[in-house]
Amino acid sequence: MVKHGILTFSSLPSMYSTGVTAGPLEKKKSVFAEQFDKVYEDERCDLATNEDGHKQLMYDAVQIALSKTKKTVDKIDFFLTGDLVNQMTPSNFTALQLGIPYVGIFSACATSVSSMITAALLVDANQARWLVAGSSSQHNAIERQFRYPLEYGSQKGAASQWTVTAAGAVLLGQHMPEHPSICCATIGKVVDMGMTDPLNMGAAMAPAAMATLSSHLTGHNKTINDYDTIITGDLGSSGFTIFKALANENGLAHTKNFRDAGEEFYGNDPSFHAGASGSGCSAAVFFSDVYEKLRKKEYRRVLLIATGALLSPLTYQQGDSIPCIAHAIEIAVDEVMVN
């Protein structure tokens, strides 16, 4: 019986390798910096514009992921990625440079997971052997588009988050027992609680994360105790607090296995207010820290729930509320895999 939004992957697509890149501030301030594959000394990667630097972040992340398995771009069937810039131009130019058949995906900061879900569907349908999925963000390019020009030096409230300069890519393919594999997923529904403040997106996204978590647990007959971690991104400290309160209200008493990429990214440094955001934030954490824990079998089953605020500069300026989305994907090592 088909259930709305509930997906099971009978072929168990595997995650073969990852690549993570990040900017100079992330090198200095992120608690995950030592796990990133490449960090840059310049925000623009020594290129002419922020958008050029944004493109380079993703391009290098892809090449790093491929190099770890000695794959070349001509062996990759599809490239699936997205970002937050209008028309996803950094991703588009990355695809041009790579020369891989390209599917651009926009789920805002949930793109890291929606790209993986789409890739897993292609593998499961036997339409692809090798795919690269991921997402990226660049602080200067995103902040000036969605909030205020950086030159204003405008003050932000305690609930605001800092858009990270980072990119994450994962090489996906057919099942191999030695690699972490994708069991199932849940595609979320758009949730809009009427919030209009783009500087408090964690609170706007938390209900979407809760809705998707509930759908995933019910749809796949799981409990929160089935996972070594349930990690959201990027709610930040304020949104994560709301998410945990909602979980309690829904009879899902949260435990220490709850994490949030946005809250953790800068180590709760108050300089970053509620923490990190951006479609590169969850990708960087998922494809470094979480992936390595799966690979080393410190984690045996995880649930990634990426969240996105589906606003645009135009809708914000017109006073519209912020619709939000959350997608979930479940990854496990072979010893605990349940088809």
C-alpha positions as CSV (number, residue, x, y, z in Angstrom):
1,M,0.0,0.0,0.0
2,V,1.4,3.4,-1.0
3,K,1.6,5.9,1.9
4,H,1.8,9.6,1.1
5,G,5.4,10.8,1.3
6,I,6.7,7.5,2.7
7,L,9.5,5.9,0.7
8,T,11.3,2.6,1.1
9,F,14.4,1.7,-0.9
10,S,14.5,-2.0,-1.6
11,S,17.9,-1.8,-3.3
12,L,19.5,0.0,-0.3
13,P,21.6,2.6,-2.2
14,S,25.0,3.1,-0.5
15,M,27.0,6.2,0.4
16,Y,30.5,5.5,-1.0
17,S,32.3,8.7,-0.2
18,T,31.8,12.4,0.7
19,G,33.5,15.7,0.1
20,V,33.1,18.8,2.4
21,T,34.5,22.3,1.8
22,A,34.2,25.4,3.9
23,G,35.3,29.0,4.2
24,P,37.8,30.8,6.4
25,L,35.5,31.7,9.2
26,E,34.3,28.1,9.4
27,K,37.9,27.0,9.5
28,K,38.4,29.2,12.6
29,K,35.1,28.8,14.3
30,S,33.3,25.6,13.4
31,V,33.7,22.7,15.8
32,F,33.7,20.4,12.8
33,A,36.5,22.2,11.0
34,E,39.0,19.4,11.4
35,Q,36.6,17.0,9.7
36,F,36.2,19.1,6.6
37,D,38.2,18.0,3.6
38,K,39.2,21.4,2.4
39,V,39.0,24.9,3.9
40,Y,39.8,28.2,2.2
41,E,41.7,31.2,3.3
42,D,39.5,33.5,1.3
43,E,35.7,33.8,1.4
44,R,35.6,34.0,-2.4
45,C,38.1,31.1,-2.9
46,D,40.4,33.7,-4.4
47,L,37.9,34.4,-7.3
48,A,36.3,37.6,-8.5
49,T,32.9,37.4,-6.8
50,N,31.0,35.7,-3.9
51,E,29.0,33.7,-6.4
52,D,32.2,32.5,-8.1
53,G,33.5,31.4,-4.7
54,H,30.1,29.7,-4.1
55,K,30.5,27.7,-7.3
56,Q,34.0,26.7,-6.4
57,L,32.9,25.3,-3.0
58,M,30.6,22.8,-4.6
59,Y,32.9,22.0,-7.5
60,D,35.7,21.1,-5.1
61,A,33.4,19.1,-2.8
62,V,32.3,17.0,-5.8
63,Q,35.9,16.4,-7.0
64,I,37.0,15.4,-3.5
65,A,34.2,12.9,-3.1
66,L,35.0,11.4,-6.5
67,S,38.8,11.3,-5.7
68,K,38.2,9.2,-2.6
69,T,36.9,6.3,-4.8
70,K,39.0,7.1,-7.8
71,K,36.0,8.0,-9.9
72,T,35.9,10.5,-12.7
73,V,33.1,12.8,-13.8
74,D,32.5,10.7,-17.0
75,K,31.4,7.8,-14.8
76,I,28.7,9.8,-13.0
77,D,25.1,9.4,-14.3
78,F,23.6,12.4,-12.6
79,F,24.5,15.4,-10.5
80,L,21.8,16.6,-8.1
81,T,22.3,19.8,-6.1
82,G,21.0,23.2,-5.2
83,D,21.6,26.4,-3.3
84,L,19.9,29.6,-2.1
85,V,20.9,32.1,-4.7
86,N,18.2,33.2,-7.2
87,Q,17.8,30.5,-9.9
88,M,20.5,28.5,-8.2
89,T,23.2,30.0,-10.4
90,P,26.2,28.7,-8.4
91,S,24.9,25.2,-8.8
92,N,24.1,25.7,-12.5
93,F,27.6,27.0,-13.2
94,T,29.1,24.1,-11.1
95,A,27.1,21.6,-13.3
96,L,28.4,23.4,-16.4
97,Q,32.0,23.0,-15.2
98,L,31.6,19.4,-14.2
99,G,29.7,18.3,-17.4
100,I,27.5,15.8,-15.6
101,P,23.8,15.4,-16.5
102,Y,22.3,17.8,-13.9
103,V,19.1,17.9,-11.9
104,G,18.8,21.2,-10.0
105,I,16.9,20.9,-6.7
106,F,15.6,23.6,-4.5
107,S,14.4,22.8,-1.0
108,A,16.2,25.8,0.6
109,C,18.2,24.5,3.6
110,A,16.6,21.0,3.2
111,T,18.3,20.5,-0.2
112,S,21.0,18.3,1.3
113,V,18.4,15.6,2.0
114,S,16.0,16.2,-0.9
115,S,18.9,15.7,-3.3
116,M,19.9,12.5,-1.6
117,I,16.3,11.2,-1.7
118,T,16.0,11.9,-5.4
119,A,19.3,10.2,-6.1
120,A,18.2,7.2,-4.1
121,L,15.0,7.0,-6.1
122,L,17.0,6.9,-9.3
123,V,19.3,4.1,-8.0
124,D,16.3,2.2,-6.7
125,A,14.5,2.4,-10.1
126,N,17.7,1.0,-11.7
127,Q,18.1,4.2,-13.7
128,A,21.5,5.1,-12.5
129,R,24.7,3.4,-11.2
130,W,26.6,6.4,-9.8
131,L,25.3,9.8,-8.7
132,V,26.5,12.8,-6.8
133,A,24.1,14.7,-4.5
134,G,24.6,17.6,-2.2
135,S,24.1,21.3,-1.5
136,S,26.0,24.5,-0.7
137,S,25.8,28.1,0.6
138,Q,28.1,31.1,0.7
139,H,27.6,33.6,3.5
140,N,28.0,36.9,1.6
141,A,26.0,35.8,-1.4
142,I,23.1,34.6,0.7
143,E,22.9,37.2,3.5
144,R,22.7,40.1,1.1
145,Q,19.9,38.5,-0.8
146,F,17.6,37.3,2.0
147,R,18.3,39.8,4.8
148,Y,20.3,43.0,4.5
149,P,23.3,44.2,2.5
150,L,26.3,43.3,4.5
151,E,27.6,46.9,4.3
152,Y,24.8,48.0,6.5
153,G,26.3,46.2,9.5
154,S,22.7,45.8,10.8
155,Q,22.2,44.3,14.3
156,K,20.5,40.9,14.5
157,G,18.4,39.5,17.3
158,A,19.1,36.5,19.4
159,A,17.0,34.1,17.2
160,S,18.9,34.9,14.0
161,Q,21.3,32.5,12.4
162,W,24.6,32.9,10.5
163,T,24.6,31.5,6.9
164,V,27.7,29.3,6.6
165,T,30.1,29.2,3.7
166,A,30.3,25.4,3.0
167,A,29.4,22.7,0.6
168,G,28.9,19.0,0.9
169,A,28.7,16.3,-1.7
170,V,28.1,12.5,-1.5
171,L,28.8,9.8,-4.0
172,L,25.8,7.4,-4.1
173,G,25.6,4.1,-5.9
174,Q,24.2,0.6,-5.8
175,H,24.3,-1.3,-2.5
176,M,27.7,-2.4,-1.1
177,P,27.7,-3.9,2.4
178,E,30.8,-2.1,3.6
179,H,29.2,1.3,3.1
180,P,26.4,3.1,5.0
181,S,23.2,2.7,3.0
182,I,19.8,4.4,2.7
183,C,16.9,2.4,4.0
184,C,14.0,4.7,3.6
185,A,12.9,8.3,3.6
186,T,9.9,10.7,4.1
187,I,9.1,13.6,1.9
188,G,7.5,16.3,4.0
189,K,4.6,18.5,3.5
190,V,4.8,22.3,3.4
191,V,3.9,23.8,6.8
192,D,3.2,27.5,7.4
193,M,2.5,28.8,10.9
194,G,2.1,32.4,9.7
195,M,5.6,33.6,10.7
196,T,7.0,36.5,8.7
197,D,10.4,37.2,10.4
198,P,13.3,36.1,8.2
199,L,15.6,36.5,11.2
200,N,13.8,33.8,13.2
201,M,13.6,31.0,10.7
202,G,14.4,28.3,13.3
203,A,11.0,28.9,14.9
204,A,9.3,28.9,11.5
205,M,10.9,25.6,10.5
206,A,10.5,23.7,13.8
207,P,6.8,22.6,13.2
208,A,7.8,21.2,9.8
209,A,10.6,19.2,11.3
210,M,8.1,17.8,13.9
211,A,5.5,17.0,11.3
212,T,8.1,15.1,9.2
213,L,9.5,13.2,12.2
214,S,6.0,12.1,13.2
215,S,5.2,11.0,9.7
216,H,8.5,9.1,9.4
217,L,8.1,7.2,12.7
218,T,4.5,6.3,11.9
219,G,5.0,5.5,8.3
220,H,8.0,3.3,8.9
221,N,6.8,1.8,12.2
222,K,9.8,3.2,14.1
223,T,10.4,4.9,17.5
224,I,13.0,7.5,18.4
225,N,14.9,4.9,20.3
226,D,15.6,3.0,17.1
227,Y,18.2,5.6,16.2
228,D,21.6,6.4,17.5
229,T,20.9,10.0,16.5
230,I,18.1,12.0,15.0
231,I,19.7,15.2,13.7
232,T,17.9,18.1,12.3
233,G,19.3,21.0,10.3
234,D,19.3,23.9,10.6
235,L,17.0,24.9,13.4
236,G,19.6,26.6,15.5
237,S,19.3,26.8,19.3
238,S,15.9,28.7,19.3
239,G,14.3,26.5,16.7
240,F,15.7,23.3,18.2
241,T,14.3,24.2,21.6
242,I,10.9,24.6,20.0
243,F,11.3,21.3,18.1
244,K,12.1,19.4,21.4
245,A,9.1,21.0,23.1
246,L,6.9,19.9,20.2
247,A,8.3,16.4,20.4
248,N,7.4,16.3,24.1
249,E,3.9,17.5,23.3
250,N,3.5,14.8,20.8
251,G,4.5,12.0,23.2
252,L,8.1,11.8,21.8
253,A,10.1,12.6,24.9
254,H,13.4,13.7,23.4
255,T,16.6,12.0,24.6
256,K,20.3,12.7,24.1
257,N,20.1,11.2,20.6
258,F,18.5,14.5,19.4
259,R,21.0,16.8,17.6
260,D,20.8,19.9,15.4
261,A,23.4,20.8,12.9
262,G,22.7,24.5,13.1
263,E,23.0,24.6,16.9
264,E,26.2,22.7,16.9
265,F,28.1,24.1,13.9
266,Y,29.8,27.0,15.7
267,G,29.8,25.4,19.1
268,N,27.2,27.6,20.7
269,D,29.4,30.7,20.2
270,P,27.1,33.6,21.1
271,S,28.7,35.7,18.3
272,F,26.5,33.6,15.9
273,H,23.3,34.1,18.0
274,A,21.1,31.0,17.5
275,G,23.8,29.2,15.4
276,A,24.2,28.4,11.8
277,S,22.0,28.0,8.7
278,G,22.3,27.7,5.0
279,S,22.0,24.7,2.7
280,G,25.7,24.1,3.2
281,C,25.3,23.8,6.9
282,S,23.5,20.5,7.2
283,A,25.4,19.1,4.2
284,A,28.7,19.9,5.8
285,V,27.7,18.2,9.1
286,F,25.9,15.3,7.6
287,F,28.7,14.5,5.2
288,S,31.5,14.9,7.7
289,D,30.7,14.1,11.3
290,V,27.6,11.9,10.8
291,Y,29.0,10.1,7.9
292,E,32.3,9.3,9.6
293,K,30.4,8.0,12.7
294,L,28.4,5.7,10.4
295,R,31.5,4.6,8.6
296,K,33.3,3.8,11.8
297,K,30.1,2.2,13.2
298,E,29.9,4.6,16.1
299,Y,26.5,5.2,14.7
300,R,24.6,2.2,13.3
301,R,21.3,3.9,12.3
302,V,20.6,7.6,11.9
303,L,17.7,9.8,10.8
304,L,18.6,13.0,9.1
305,I,15.9,15.7,9.0
306,A,16.8,18.7,6.9
307,T,14.6,21.8,7.2
308,G,14.1,24.6,4.7
309,A,12.3,28.0,4.8
310,L,10.7,28.4,1.3
311,L,10.7,32.2,1.2
312,S,12.2,34.4,-1.5
313,P,13.3,38.1,-1.3
314,L,10.1,39.0,-3.2
315,T,7.7,37.2,-0.9
316,Y,9.4,38.6,2.1
317,Q,9.2,42.1,0.8
318,Q,5.5,41.6,0.0
319,G,4.8,40.6,3.6
320,D,4.0,37.0,3.0
321,S,4.5,34.4,5.7
322,I,7.2,31.8,5.5
323,P,6.2,28.3,4.3
324,C,8.6,25.6,5.5
325,I,9.5,22.1,4.6
326,A,11.4,19.2,6.2
327,H,12.6,16.0,4.5
328,A,13.9,12.9,6.3
329,I,16.3,10.1,5.2
330,E,17.3,7.1,7.2
331,I,20.8,5.6,6.9
332,A,22.2,2.5,8.5
333,V,25.1,0.1,8.4
334,D,24.6,-3.4,7.1
335,E,24.5,-5.2,10.4
336,V,21.3,-3.5,11.5
337,M,19.7,-3.0,8.0
338,V,16.0,-3.9,7.9
339,N,14.5,-4.1,4.4
